[in-house]
Amino acid sequence: MRLRTEQLQEHLSQGRLAPVYLISGDEPLLAQEAADLLRSTARDQGFSDRELLHADPGFDWNVVLTEASSLSLFASKKIIELRIPNGKPGDKGSRVLQEYAANPSPDNLLLVVTPKLDGSATRSKWVKSIESCGVFVQVWPVPPSQLPAWIARRLKDAGIRASRQAVDILADRVEGNLLAAVQEIEKLKLLLPDGDVDATTMSTVVADSARYNVFALVDKALEGDAQGACRHLRGLRDEGSEATVILWALARELRTLIKARERLEEGDHMDWVLKKLGVWEKRKRPVKMVLKRLSLNQLKLMLRLAGGIDRAIKGMRRANPWDDLNTLILMFCGSPVLTPASLRLALKD
């Protein structure tokens, strides 16, 4: 059986636990909450002992079977929690997990926790064997479009009545960081005992906990999200990120876009071009968006600006590289910030 995290509560409420559970995903908060819910339910059903195993390099996989066959000194039932940090049990681990799943003990509950498994891993024999006798819980991140609704539910569960504007402010501040969102909600419970939060109060109380990273910045620029991309740039600057790293990521993207635009103007099909350039499936949509938005001349103009930013970073040009990076990002988003003439003036120094 395969479930999403939001389906786990209903499954567990039916009263009968499966012998094996696999929780997989890269969203730490949701994965932790799913594991906590499962452990709590198991304890209520008599699984009062817990053995935690870490399948690090050199791990003896026979320990899993040994623990499964050994009796606890303190309880008749126990949870065997197996964490696989890289999500790859290898041949030995795969055989052990298949062997266990083929004949699970009624006195044990095996909980396997891994990072997100790729497509080939989810089709592997060990995962299929767990699905055949147990439950595979896939943990998916909350998409940006659904984050306000997710936060609104959390606020309501915490007894906090928040306006729509207040919810949007919190979603904007914690952008993608669910753990930070939960921490801010806990702080609101302590600071606002009456439970009412408006936009002004939310802005004052909540810290900016957005997870800024260079690749998210590039994605937002490709998607044309000028506000989000510029906010990410400010966040990276404030966190002490190097302008060189950001420029490298943007320039690399520009070179790929220029190659793609050149092939498109030669008459090649978009999907064929992106495949030849090695654009990942999940990034095809934003790359297509920017290729439809910007011409070859605009992309080359942006690459010239990138060269000027590089000289500014190295002290060879009198300019603030962060200001120029902001300009470059706006150009990615389709804003007509610079023309060839104004670029020549801007790069004169």
C-alpha positions as CSV (number, residue, x, y, z in Angstrom):
1,M,0.0,0.0,0.0
2,R,1.2,3.5,-0.8
3,L,0.0,6.6,1.1
4,R,0.6,10.3,1.3
5,T,1.3,11.8,4.7
6,E,-2.2,13.4,4.9
7,Q,-3.7,9.9,4.5
8,L,-1.7,8.3,7.3
9,Q,-4.0,9.5,10.1
10,E,-7.1,7.9,8.6
11,H,-5.2,4.7,7.9
12,L,-4.0,4.5,11.6
13,S,-7.4,5.3,12.9
14,Q,-8.7,2.1,11.5
15,G,-7.0,0.3,14.4
16,R,-4.9,-2.3,12.7
17,L,-1.2,-1.6,12.1
18,A,0.7,-3.0,9.2
19,P,3.9,-5.0,10.1
20,V,6.2,-2.7,8.1
21,Y,6.2,1.1,7.3
22,L,8.5,3.0,5.0
23,I,8.5,6.8,5.4
24,S,10.4,8.5,2.6
25,G,10.8,12.2,1.8
26,D,13.0,15.3,2.1
27,E,10.6,17.5,4.1
28,P,11.9,17.1,7.6
29,L,8.9,18.4,9.5
30,L,6.3,16.2,7.7
31,A,8.5,13.1,7.8
32,Q,9.1,13.6,11.5
33,E,5.4,14.2,12.2
34,A,4.5,11.0,10.3
35,A,7.0,9.0,12.2
36,D,5.8,10.5,15.6
37,L,2.2,9.7,14.7
38,L,3.1,6.1,13.8
39,R,5.1,5.6,17.0
40,S,2.4,7.1,19.2
41,T,-0.2,4.8,17.6
42,A,2.1,1.8,18.0
43,R,2.6,2.6,21.7
44,D,-1.1,2.8,22.2
45,Q,-1.3,-0.7,20.8
46,G,1.3,-2.2,23.1
47,F,4.6,-1.6,21.2
48,S,6.2,-0.1,24.3
49,D,9.8,-0.9,23.4
50,R,11.9,0.8,20.6
51,E,15.2,-0.2,19.0
52,L,16.8,2.5,16.8
53,L,19.2,1.4,14.1
54,H,21.3,3.5,11.7
55,A,22.3,1.9,8.4
56,D,25.5,3.9,8.0
57,P,28.5,2.6,5.9
58,G,29.6,-0.7,7.4
59,F,26.3,-1.4,9.0
60,D,25.8,-5.1,9.8
61,W,22.4,-5.8,8.2
62,N,22.1,-9.1,10.1
63,V,21.3,-7.0,13.2
64,V,17.9,-6.2,11.7
65,L,17.0,-9.9,11.6
66,T,18.6,-10.5,15.0
67,E,16.5,-7.7,16.6
68,A,13.4,-9.1,15.0
69,S,14.0,-12.5,16.5
70,S,15.1,-11.4,20.0
71,L,12.6,-10.9,22.8
72,S,12.5,-7.7,24.7
73,L,13.2,-7.7,28.4
74,F,10.7,-5.0,29.1
75,A,7.9,-5.4,26.6
76,S,6.2,-8.1,24.6
77,K,6.1,-5.9,21.4
78,K,8.7,-3.5,20.1
79,I,9.3,-1.0,17.3
80,I,12.4,-1.6,15.2
81,E,13.2,1.8,13.7
82,L,15.7,1.6,10.8
83,R,17.1,4.8,9.4
84,I,18.9,4.7,6.0
85,P,20.5,8.1,5.6
86,N,21.3,7.7,1.9
87,G,18.2,5.7,1.0
88,K,20.3,2.9,-0.5
89,P,20.4,-0.3,1.5
90,G,22.6,-2.0,-1.1
91,D,22.4,-5.7,-2.1
92,K,22.8,-7.0,1.4
93,G,20.3,-4.6,2.9
94,S,17.8,-5.2,0.1
95,R,17.9,-9.0,0.7
96,V,17.4,-8.5,4.4
97,L,14.5,-6.2,4.0
98,Q,12.9,-8.6,1.5
99,E,13.5,-11.5,3.8
100,Y,11.9,-9.6,6.7
101,A,8.9,-8.5,4.7
102,A,8.3,-12.0,3.5
103,N,7.8,-13.2,7.1
104,P,7.2,-10.3,9.5
105,S,7.0,-10.9,13.2
106,P,3.6,-10.1,14.8
107,D,5.5,-8.9,17.9
108,N,7.5,-6.3,16.0
109,L,6.8,-3.2,13.9
110,L,9.5,-2.3,11.5
111,L,9.7,1.4,10.6
112,V,12.1,2.3,7.8
113,V,13.0,6.0,7.4
114,T,14.8,7.3,4.3
115,P,15.3,10.6,2.4
116,K,13.3,11.0,-0.8
117,L,13.6,7.9,-3.0
118,D,14.0,8.4,-6.8
119,G,11.9,6.6,-9.4
120,S,14.2,3.7,-9.8
121,A,14.4,3.2,-6.0
122,T,10.6,3.2,-5.6
123,R,10.5,0.4,-8.1
124,S,13.2,-1.7,-6.4
125,K,12.5,-5.1,-5.0
126,W,13.0,-4.1,-1.4
127,V,10.5,-1.2,-1.6
128,K,8.0,-3.4,-3.5
129,S,8.3,-6.1,-0.8
130,I,7.5,-3.5,1.9
131,E,4.5,-2.3,-0.1
132,S,3.2,-5.9,-0.5
133,C,3.0,-6.5,3.3
134,G,3.0,-3.0,4.7
135,V,2.7,0.8,3.9
136,F,5.0,3.1,1.9
137,V,4.4,6.7,3.1
138,Q,5.6,9.3,0.6
139,V,6.4,12.7,2.1
140,W,5.9,15.5,-0.5
141,P,6.8,19.1,0.2
142,V,4.0,21.6,0.3
143,P,3.8,23.5,-3.1
144,P,4.1,27.3,-2.8
145,S,0.5,27.7,-4.0
146,Q,-0.8,25.5,-1.2
147,L,1.4,26.9,1.6
148,P,-1.0,29.6,2.8
149,A,-3.8,27.0,3.1
150,W,-1.4,24.7,5.0
151,I,-0.5,27.5,7.4
152,A,-4.1,28.6,7.8
153,R,-5.0,25.0,9.0
154,R,-2.0,25.0,11.4
155,L,-3.0,28.3,12.8
156,K,-6.6,27.1,13.3
157,D,-5.4,23.9,15.0
158,A,-3.4,26.1,17.3
159,G,-6.4,28.1,18.3
160,I,-5.2,31.2,16.4
161,R,-7.6,33.3,14.4
162,A,-5.6,35.0,11.6
163,S,-6.7,37.2,8.8
164,R,-6.0,36.3,5.2
165,Q,-3.4,39.0,5.0
166,A,-1.7,37.7,8.2
167,V,-1.6,34.2,6.7
168,D,0.0,35.5,3.5
169,I,2.6,37.4,5.5
170,L,3.6,34.3,7.4
171,A,3.7,32.3,4.2
172,D,5.9,34.9,2.6
173,R,8.3,35.1,5.5
174,V,8.9,31.4,5.9
175,E,8.8,30.6,2.2
176,G,9.1,26.8,2.0
177,N,10.4,26.3,5.5
178,L,7.6,24.3,7.2
179,L,9.6,23.9,10.4
180,A,10.1,27.6,10.7
181,A,6.3,28.1,10.1
182,V,5.5,25.8,13.0
183,Q,8.0,27.5,15.2
184,E,6.5,30.9,14.5
185,I,3.0,29.5,15.2
186,E,4.2,28.2,18.6
187,K,5.6,31.7,19.3
188,L,2.4,33.3,18.4
189,K,0.5,31.1,20.8
190,L,2.8,32.3,23.6
191,L,2.8,36.0,22.7
192,L,-0.9,36.3,21.7
193,P,-3.0,34.5,24.3
194,D,-6.3,36.0,22.9
195,G,-5.6,34.2,19.6
196,D,-6.4,37.0,17.2
197,V,-3.7,38.0,14.6
198,D,-4.0,40.7,12.0
199,A,-1.5,41.7,9.3
200,T,0.2,44.4,11.4
201,T,0.7,42.0,14.3
202,M,2.0,39.3,12.1
203,S,4.5,41.6,10.5
204,T,5.8,42.7,13.9
205,V,6.0,39.3,15.5
206,V,7.2,36.9,12.8
207,A,10.9,36.8,11.8
208,D,12.0,36.3,8.3
209,S,12.8,32.6,8.2
210,A,12.8,32.0,4.4
211,R,15.3,29.4,3.2
212,Y,17.3,31.3,0.7
213,N,19.5,29.4,-1.8
214,V,21.0,30.1,-5.1
215,F,19.1,27.5,-7.1
216,A,15.8,28.7,-5.8
217,L,16.8,32.2,-6.9
218,V,17.6,31.0,-10.4
219,D,14.2,29.2,-10.6
220,K,12.3,32.2,-9.6
221,A,14.2,34.4,-12.1
222,L,13.4,31.8,-14.9
223,E,9.7,31.8,-13.8
224,G,9.5,35.6,-14.1
225,D,8.9,36.1,-10.4
226,A,10.7,39.4,-10.0
227,Q,9.5,40.1,-6.5
228,G,10.4,36.6,-5.2
229,A,13.8,36.5,-7.0
230,C,14.9,39.9,-5.7
231,R,13.8,39.0,-2.2
232,H,15.9,35.8,-2.5
233,L,18.9,37.9,-3.7
234,R,18.5,40.2,-0.6
235,G,18.3,37.2,1.6
236,L,21.4,35.6,0.2
237,R,23.3,38.9,0.5
238,D,22.2,39.3,4.1
239,E,23.2,35.8,5.0
240,G,26.7,36.5,3.7
241,S,26.6,34.5,0.4
242,E,29.3,35.3,-2.1
243,A,28.2,37.3,-5.1
244,T,30.6,35.2,-7.2
245,V,28.5,32.0,-6.5
246,I,25.3,33.7,-7.5
247,L,26.8,35.2,-10.7
248,W,28.2,31.7,-11.6
249,A,24.7,30.2,-11.3
250,L,23.0,32.9,-13.4
251,A,25.8,33.0,-16.0
252,R,25.7,29.2,-16.4
253,E,21.9,29.4,-17.0
254,L,22.4,32.2,-19.5
255,R,24.9,30.2,-21.6
256,T,22.4,27.3,-21.7
257,L,19.6,29.7,-22.7
258,I,21.7,31.3,-25.4
259,K,22.5,27.8,-26.9
260,A,18.9,26.9,-26.8
261,R,17.7,30.1,-28.4
262,E,20.2,29.8,-31.2
263,R,19.0,26.2,-32.0
264,L,15.4,27.3,-31.8
265,E,16.1,30.1,-34.3
266,E,17.7,27.5,-36.6
267,G,14.3,25.7,-36.6
268,D,14.8,23.0,-34.0
269,H,11.9,21.8,-31.9
270,M,11.8,23.1,-28.3
271,D,11.6,19.7,-26.5
272,W,14.4,18.3,-28.7
273,V,16.7,21.3,-27.9
274,L,16.1,21.0,-24.1
275,K,16.8,17.3,-24.2
276,K,20.1,17.8,-26.1
277,L,21.1,20.5,-23.6
278,G,20.4,18.2,-20.7
279,V,17.6,20.2,-19.1
280,W,15.9,18.1,-16.4
281,E,12.3,17.3,-16.8
282,K,11.1,19.3,-13.8
283,R,13.0,22.4,-15.1
284,K,11.7,22.3,-18.6
285,R,8.6,24.4,-17.8
286,P,10.5,27.5,-16.3
287,V,13.2,27.2,-19.0
288,K,10.5,27.3,-21.7
289,M,8.9,30.3,-20.0
290,V,12.1,32.4,-20.2
291,L,12.9,31.3,-23.8
292,K,9.5,32.6,-24.8
293,R,10.0,35.8,-22.9
294,L,13.5,36.7,-24.0
295,S,15.1,37.1,-27.4
296,L,18.6,36.0,-28.4
297,N,19.8,39.6,-28.4
298,Q,18.4,40.1,-24.9
299,L,20.1,37.0,-23.6
300,K,23.4,38.1,-25.1
301,L,23.0,41.6,-23.5
302,M,22.5,39.9,-20.2
303,L,25.6,37.8,-20.6
304,R,27.6,41.1,-21.3
305,L,26.2,42.5,-18.0
306,A,27.3,39.3,-16.3
307,G,30.8,39.9,-17.5
308,G,30.7,43.4,-16.1
309,I,29.5,42.1,-12.8
310,D,32.4,39.7,-12.7
311,R,34.8,42.6,-13.2
312,A,33.1,44.6,-10.5
313,I,33.5,41.7,-8.1
314,K,37.2,41.5,-8.9
315,G,37.7,45.2,-8.4
316,M,38.3,45.9,-12.1
317,R,35.2,48.0,-12.4
318,R,33.7,50.7,-10.1
319,A,30.2,49.4,-9.5
320,N,28.2,47.6,-6.8
321,P,28.0,44.0,-8.0
322,W,24.8,43.4,-5.8
323,D,23.0,46.3,-7.6
324,D,24.0,44.8,-10.9
325,L,22.9,41.3,-9.9
326,N,19.5,42.8,-9.0
327,T,19.4,44.4,-12.5
328,L,20.4,41.1,-14.1
329,I,17.6,39.2,-12.3
330,L,15.0,41.8,-13.3
331,M,16.1,41.3,-16.9
332,F,15.7,37.5,-16.5
333,C,12.1,38.3,-15.4
334,G,11.4,40.3,-18.5
335,S,11.8,43.9,-17.1
336,P,13.3,46.2,-19.7
337,V,15.9,47.6,-17.3
338,L,18.8,48.0,-19.7
339,T,19.1,48.6,-23.4
340,P,22.3,48.1,-25.4
341,A,23.0,51.9,-25.2
342,S,22.5,52.1,-21.4
343,L,24.5,48.9,-20.9
344,R,27.5,50.5,-22.7
345,L,27.2,53.5,-20.3
346,A,26.8,51.2,-17.3
347,L,29.9,49.2,-18.2
348,K,32.0,52.2,-19.1
349,D,33.7,52.2,-15.7
